[in-house]
C-alpha cells in the first residue's frame, strides 16, 4: 500500500482534469441558466455559440501569431479573447434582433422558442464550419506545463508524477475571476439586480419601470462573454472541433438542469458534479487501486466502469435521475 | 364639488375581446382619503382597480389623475405619473432580499432613495429587521408589507391596493389596516379593493359597493355600514 502515490495518481488523472473540465462546464451552464432565467427558454444554440466565439478567438490568435505578437508563457488566445467575445456578442445581438425579438413580441411559448433556437443552432453550426472548416484545430501556444510530471517526481521523490498543464491553471483562474465578476454584477449593481428582478417576476418588474429590452440586451452581452470564455478554455485545454462543441451541449445542459435551471449557483455546482461523474466513471482505476489496496486485493483488470466513448451517457443518466426525482434541480431552480 | 384626485369615470370594458365586465362603473378617491371598493365575489372589484391602472382597455369612460386624462396610458407610464399599485398576487420579488425589493421599487428614480427607504422602514419596522432576508421567506403579512413598501418607494401620489389582506390571519389583517391608515394620514390617497367589507368600510372615508360590474351603493364608510340593504345583502345582517 502506498496512499501518497495513490493520492498523487488520483490527482493527476482525476481531480485536476475534472476540476478544469468542471470549470469549463460551469461557465457554459451559467450562460444556459441565464438565458433560461431571463429569456425563459432553453437555448439549444448555446454549444454552437461557444463554437462561434472560440472560432473568432482562434482567427484573431492566428492573426496575432502571424504578426509575431505573443503573450510570453501564456497562450496568445488570451490576448485574442476580448475580440472573440466582441464577435460572439455581435452575433448574439444580431440573432436576437433578427429572430428572437420577433417571437418575444408575439409572446411565443417557451417550446416555440426552443424550436427556434434549434434552427439558430443549425445556422450557427453551418456558419462556423463554413468559416473555419469541420476539422480539429489546436491553437494553444506558450508554455505547455506549469509543473511537469518529471519535475514533480524529482521534487518529491515519489514514483507517480503530477502534471499541471498551463491550460488547466488558466481555466481555473479565469473561471474564478469570471464567476466572481458575474456574481458581483448580479448581486451588487443596480442593473444586475434589475436582471434578477426581471427573472423573478416579469410583470412586477414591468410595473417597477424595468425596461425588458435593456435587460435582454445585457443578458446576451453576458451570455456571449461567458460562452466565448468557456469555449476558448475548453479548446485550449483539449482542441477545437465544431462537432465536439455541438456535443458539449448535453453536459452543459445537464449541468444547468442538475443545479436547477435559472439558478447561477446551481449551474456552477452542476458543472462540477457532471465533470466529476464523467471523469470518475470513465477513468481506469487500476493504478490508484493498486497503490491504495493491499497487494492481495490488487485488481487485475482496468477497473474502468465505462469506456470514454460513452462519457455522454453519464450526463444523460444523471440528467434523467434528476428530472425524475428532483425536477427543480439540486438548488431549486425553476422546474423544466 | 371639485374633481377627485383620481377617478375612473363611467368605465365600461373587459379583458381582451371578452364580454364587458364593468358597466358604467365609477370609482374615485379624494386627496388624503381612503376609498374602498367592496362587493360580492365576481362583482368586478379587482377589474375596476385594474381598469384604473390601465391593465384593460376601456370601451367607454375615462380615467383622470389630478385632472389629466390618462385613459390612453400604459400601466408603466401611469407609475411614472405617480400611481403606486400593489397587485393581489405575485406582488414581491421572492428571490430578492427585502432591501433589494425596495430598491427595485424605486428603479425609475434617479435621485437618492435612502430617505424614502428609511421612511418605509419606519412605517414597517419589521422590514428593517429582515432587510437582508429573501422576501420569499417572510410570512404572508410581512410579504404584504414588502409589497406596499415597494410601491411606496416611487413616492407615489396615490396608492392602489388590490386585496392587501387576502390570505392573512385576522390579527395580521388588523395590523395591516392600521398601517394603511398610517399611510393615508401622511396625506397619500389610498384606493383599495377588499374582501373583508366590514373592516374595510370602518376605515374608509368613501365606499363603493359594486354588484355585477355596476355601482350598487356609494357613500361614506359609515353610511354604507348603516345602510340596511348593504348590511342585508353582504355584510351578513
Interface residues (C-beta under 8 A of the other chain):
Chain A: X190 X193 X194 X196 X197 X199 X200 X201 X203 X204 X205 X206 X207 X208 X209 X210
Chain B: X75 X76 X79 X80 X85 X87 X90 X91 X92 X93 X94 X95 X96 X100 X103 X104 X105 X107 X108 X150 X154
